[in-house]
């Protein structure tokens, strides 16, 4: 079974998109229901800065990968029906 490395990139992008949706929901809830004071602004800033820093370092690492390279798994395996291990005892 052979597939491209880009499959892992698509899975990662799906998960990153999910995190981004949670990020938007968090900001919406803080803006709508949160108390606007120093603590909520500080936590929001730390959250946004953390996502930006993680995104930057992720881009730096993922930019160096050749996503067209293929991976082969189960290359040497042969799935055969096993022979009768125990003889019939009739």
ABEGO torsion letter per residue (X at the ends): XBBBAAAAAAAAAAAAAAAAAAAAAAAAAAAAABBBBAAAAAAAAAAAAAAAAAAAAAAAAAAABBAABBBBBGAABBBBBBBBABBBBX
